[in-house]
């Protein structure tokens, strides 16, 4: 079985047969309240340049041109040096079992298998603000709505 994403590009840090079982996401990225990357519930320290890259990709939530990413993150450098800094940051993101980044020859994105708290919060906010959604079914697990009402 070919892991999702290999057909159109390669994934950093993913070897054949190492796709994790689907349950709680084994790779979680926390941006709210500070940077935190955890793999299988273990915190993974990353150098600052790799943290900047992961955050940038997480906030964009789509595939980006590698030259754009290098220029945006290392714009004070020459183009050649910025591209080298991007390659260096990508090398630091390698993981033997889980893909953190999806690469093609010209594009880069955060792997779709990485759960991002910012994205989850944004999706929840969109559902809460959607008038066609039942607020109780969305927030029920979070708060007990029987205590919210007129005069509360």
Phi, psi and omega in degrees: 000132180269122179300145179305132178104340181283333181294324183253003179176174180258158181247132178293130171078015181243123177254159183303136177080008183252020179287124183288156177294150182277119172197232174293136182301127181288338179244117181236138178241122176256123176250330182284124181084008180120159182288133175207120175247127176231139177236120185052047177067009177253129177295138181243113178285141177229146174294160186303319181295324177289322176298315179301317180296312181298316179298315181300314180293321180295321182286336180273330173055034174198168178289135182236152175296136180300321180295324177296314181298312180300316180293322181290321184273331182230044184295338180283351181262169172292162180302317181297317180291321178298318178296322177295320178295322177296314178300319179296316179296320178297320180298323180288344181271000181298139176221137185294336186243334187233139176280129174258331184225142174254129183238145163234183182298328184239353185233161180214145178207158171291139180301139179294349179276353179272119177277130184241124182300322179300316179294320179296318178295320178296317179296319178296316179299319178297318179293320180296321182278350180281116183294343180278352181269147175275112185301322180297321181287333179282311186264352182313311179292340185270313181223156177269107187290349181292343178269000179251127180174189181301136178081004180285000000 
